[in-house]
Amino acid sequence: MLTFPLAVVTVPFFHGKPINIWFGLVLAVMISFQLLTGLRVIKVPNRVHRYNGIGIFVLAAAHGVIGFMVWFEGWIY
């Protein structure tokens, strides 16, 4: 198993919930917005749609990294 130098690390909390849970909730909202703007239910400039997609990518990457670290390293909540 891959181990990191820090033996015990905790996931950052925000308002009592782990940060990766908040990332997942924000991603759900961003993906819904992306879908609605792509289908033109909500009319916004294309650059808003593009920047939202970039934000989804960045947040999903951070969410995935934290998720893998929790899964493989057993971080303590």
C-alpha positions as CSV (number, residue, x, y, z in Angstrom):
1,M,0.0,0.0,0.0
2,L,1.2,3.5,-0.8
3,T,1.9,5.5,2.3
4,F,2.5,9.2,2.7
5,P,4.9,10.7,5.2
6,L,2.1,12.0,7.5
7,A,0.7,9.1,9.5
8,V,-2.6,10.7,10.6
9,V,-4.1,13.5,8.7
10,T,-7.7,14.7,9.0
11,V,-10.0,15.9,6.2
12,P,-10.7,19.6,6.5
13,F,-14.2,20.3,7.9
14,F,-16.5,23.1,6.9
15,H,-19.6,23.7,9.0
16,G,-19.4,20.3,10.5
17,K,-19.2,18.3,7.2
18,P,-16.0,17.0,5.5
19,I,-14.9,19.3,2.7
20,N,-15.2,16.5,0.1
21,I,-19.0,16.2,0.9
22,W,-19.3,20.0,0.2
23,F,-17.3,19.6,-3.0
24,G,-19.8,16.9,-4.1
25,L,-22.8,19.1,-3.4
26,V,-21.3,22.1,-5.2
27,L,-20.5,19.9,-8.2
28,A,-24.1,18.7,-8.3
29,V,-25.3,22.3,-8.5
30,M,-22.6,23.3,-11.1
31,I,-23.4,20.3,-13.3
32,S,-27.1,21.1,-13.2
33,F,-26.3,24.7,-14.2
34,Q,-24.1,23.4,-17.0
35,L,-26.9,21.2,-18.3
36,L,-29.5,24.0,-18.1
37,T,-27.2,26.5,-19.9
38,G,-26.1,23.9,-22.5
39,L,-29.8,23.2,-23.3
40,R,-30.5,26.9,-23.4
41,V,-33.1,26.7,-20.7
42,I,-31.1,29.4,-18.9
43,K,-29.6,31.8,-21.5
44,V,-26.2,33.0,-20.6
45,P,-23.2,34.0,-22.7
46,N,-21.1,31.1,-24.0
47,R,-18.1,32.2,-21.9
48,V,-20.1,31.6,-18.7
49,H,-20.9,28.1,-19.9
50,R,-17.2,27.5,-20.7
51,Y,-15.9,28.9,-17.4
52,N,-18.4,26.8,-15.5
53,G,-17.1,23.7,-17.3
54,I,-13.5,24.6,-16.3
55,G,-14.6,25.1,-12.7
56,I,-16.4,21.7,-12.8
57,F,-13.1,20.1,-14.0
58,V,-11.0,21.7,-11.3
59,L,-13.5,21.0,-8.5
60,A,-14.0,17.4,-9.7
61,A,-10.3,16.8,-9.7
62,A,-9.9,18.1,-6.2
63,H,-13.0,16.1,-5.1
64,G,-11.5,12.9,-6.6
65,V,-8.0,13.5,-5.1
66,I,-9.5,13.9,-1.6
67,G,-11.8,10.9,-2.2
68,F,-8.9,8.7,-3.2
69,M,-6.8,9.8,-0.3
70,V,-9.6,9.1,2.1
71,W,-10.2,5.7,0.5
72,F,-6.6,4.5,0.3
73,E,-5.1,6.2,3.3
74,G,-8.0,5.9,5.7
75,W,-8.1,9.5,6.8
76,I,-10.0,10.0,10.0
77,Y,-13.2,12.1,9.9
